[in-house]
Amino acid sequence: MFFKRNREARTFVLGIDGLPYSLVQEKFKKGEMPNLAAIAKEGQCKRINSVYPTISSVAWASYMTGKNPAEHGIFGFVDREPNPFRIKIPTGADRKAETLWHRLSKQGKRVIVINVPVTYPPEPVNGIITSGFLCMDIDKSSYPKEFNSYLKERGYIIDVDSWLAREDKKKFMQELHRAMDKRFEIAFELMEKEKWDFFQLHIMETDRLMHFFWDDIEQEGEFTPEINRFFAKLDNYVGELNDKLSENDRLLILSDHGFCGIKYEVQLNTWLEREGLLKFEPGEKKELANYHPDSLCYSLLPGRIYINLEGREEKGTVKEADYEKVRQQIKERLFTLKDPETGQPVIDKVFFREEIYQGPYLDNAADIIAHPVNGYDLKGRTGMDQIFERSPLNGMHTCADALIVGKNIDLTKTESIIDIFDVLVSNSES
């Protein structure tokens, strides 16, 4: 059913995944992205912090709940159950805290949420919600389920196939354009035809682009002209979006982290194995399910280290009395990890979980969270021959360079992505 447009002040949030504040400022200085620049000049534009670890699923879960991971339960793109041991991919079903759109729905606000990470499976809301990239089946992507048929008819794309970037970068770029076009096309149609008080559209294609084309962003390369066309198109969509809003509507544009180039991918489990901290069962495939009880720890990406604690881990042997000593030893050794060519330290910060997380799910967090120096992308594979590697990915996430732009909304006290929840809730109540 279609509704006439609501003339009261509404809120539109545009998530542009991974768009760095620093890159946007460079484009503004060159006269590029004029529509975004105009909104930033009219309102506010700030650099904000992401989260630890700097992963989209953790960042957006923190945004949508206003909680830290020990309160909402999402600690990484992958997670583990300690006993019996298994690796899993957390979804929205694992999230323990109330979302922004659920809160607004309870207030009687009508919401439309399109493509935000960690929204699968879709939760019932007062409106429409379509899941992000963890959803593999468009027939299961939305609430209400009848909306799935509309998406299929419109040729909607949940996510591009990132593996294509390893095989055919030109075709991959075309797919990024196609996916972004469909998102805005559908969003603009819904803005006009549906009643809404809060609307959030998420653009994942920027993250995909910067993972595989960052080298061509930093310096002139084969795909630089096409990258510039992509950002010009994105800016045109931002301008069109702004034109569709009334003068008193609130517009928030944000990213969940920044980006930088990759010097090396760092296989942390291989380093732990070389250091004698992680061992595997003889004759078995080197995967985490086969780690030896004599191990002191193991790692999940990026940089999350779990102590092989007796009574918690299936094969746990580290005594509770030795827990703090072992954590401290591992922390100190992490700072000895150096670039093989330059000798530069790889690790910037090492946190014990209680130093950065507080909440009822703290026990589910990694015991140690290592945050790298920009350029060193911490990975969690096992059975690798080398600690330092390179791959088709040439861009990685950074924590301190996320972007927020706001019009008709006060961002003075917003320093981190986790702060935005309260801002949006308070504005919806005003």
Secondary structure, 3 states (H helix, E strand, C coil): CCCCCCCCCCEEEEEECCCCHHHHHHHHHCCCCHHHHHHHHHCEEEEEECCCCCCHHHHHHHHHHCCCHHHHCCCCCCEEEECCEEEECCCHHHCCCCCHHHHHHHCCCCEEEECCCCCCCCCCCCEEEECCCCCCCHHHCEECCCHHHHHHHCCCCCCCCCCHHHHCHHHHHHHHHHHHHHHHHHHHHHHHHCCCCEEEEEECHHHHHHHHHHHHHHCCCCCHHHHHHHHHHHHHHHHHHHHHCCCCCEEEEECCCEEEECCEEEEHHHHHHHCCCCCECCCCCCCHHHECCCCCEEEECCCEEEECECCCCCCCCECHHHHHHHHHHHHHHHCCCECCCCCCECEEEEEEHHHHCCCCCHHHCCCEEEEECCCEEEECCCCCCCCEECCCCCEEEECCCEEEEEECCCCCCCCEHHHHHHHHHHHHHC
